Amino acid sequence: MAGRPAVSASSRLLEIMRKWYYNAAGFNKLGLLRDDTIYEDEDVKEAIRRLPENLYNDRMFRIKRALDLSMKHQILPKEQWTKYEEDIVVLPLHSVSYLDEKISPLRCPLDPIKSFCEANPYPLNCVETRQRKITTLNHI
């Protein structure tokens, strides 16, 4: 049991470092979330397009406010900064379905008797195959 306190101490140290880096990055002083600073490639643009309207509007407001503050060489008052605990991850939750579609696009199975995963030419990308592997690993 001597290893237990060392793990919690190292995790606390790691958490302190994460908070320090979050504040040192500076985007929180402009009211931005971590997801607002992601480079927009094709996948991120599609994930943004799939966001619900209220989350999309909030994101656009934060980005426009940050651009305005940046042009004025100002930052928000400290009580309006985004806190580490309040930063939510929005994009990965909504982009999972898009990335799944991109990895294994739905095609008609060659044999109608077989399921999609059995007829899929890329079986490692199939959701059912991944779930089967996970459940078999849990039984070991």
C-alpha positions, -999 to 999 in steps of 0.1 A, spaced: 0 0 0 30 23 0 25 30 -37 -9 44 -32 1 78 -17 28 83 -43 2 79 -71 -21 105 -56 8 129 -49 20 126 -85 -15 131 -98 -19 162 -77 14 175 -90 2 167 -126 -31 185 -120 -12 216 -106 10 216 -138 -21 213 -160 -37 243 -143 -5 263 -145 -1 256 -182 -38 264 -188 -33 298 -173 1 304 -190 -14 297 -224 -34 329 -222 -65 321 -242 -85 319 -210 -78 356 -204 -97 364 -236 -127 342 -225 -119 314 -249 -123 277 -243 -96 252 -253 -118 239 -282 -119 275 -296 -82 274 -302 -80 242 -323 -66 245 -358 -96 241 -382 -88 214 -407 -115 195 -426 -125 173 -396 -127 201 -372 -148 222 -397 -172 193 -401 -174 189 -363 -181 226 -359 -208 224 -386 -225 196 -367 -226 216 -334 -261 225 -321 -270 261 -329 -266 274 -294 -231 260 -289 -221 273 -324 -234 308 -315 -216 308 -281 -184 297 -299 -187 325 -324 -194 351 -297 -163 340 -277 -141 341 -308 -153 376 -319 -149 389 -284 -114 376 -283 -105 391 -316 -119 425 -304 -99 423 -272 -68 413 -291 -71 443 -315 -75 466 -285 -45 450 -267 -68 442 -237 -78 413 -216 -110 405 -197 -114 414 -160 -101 385 -139 -136 374 -128 -145 368 -164 -115 346 -173 -123 310 -182 -114 288 -153 -97 254 -157 -126 237 -140 -152 255 -162 -135 246 -195 -157 220 -213 -147 199 -242 -174 204 -269 -160 193 -303 -149 157 -297 -183 148 -284 -200 159 -316 -172 148 -340 -171 111 -330 -200 102 -354 -183 120 -382 -149 104 -376 -167 70 -374 -183 77 -408 -149 87 -422 -131 56 -409 -158 31 -421 -182 46 -445 -215 28 -448 -216 6 -478 -241 -21 -488 -227 -55 -478 -216 -76 -507 -236 -106 -492 -270 -95 -479 -270 -123 -454 -238 -111 -437 -239 -81 -414 -220 -49 -423 -190 -58 -402 -187 -92 -417 -188 -78 -452 -166 -48 -443 -133 -48 -462 -117 -30 -432 -128 -51 -402 -105 -33 -377 -125 -1 -383 -159 -17 -377 -176 -8 -345 -189 -43 -338 -154 -58 -343 -140 -33 -319 -167 -41 -293 -161 -78 -297 -124 -73 -290 -131 -52 -260 -155 -77 -245 -131 -106 -251 -103 -87 -235 -126 -81 -204 -132 -118 -201 -94 -126 -200 
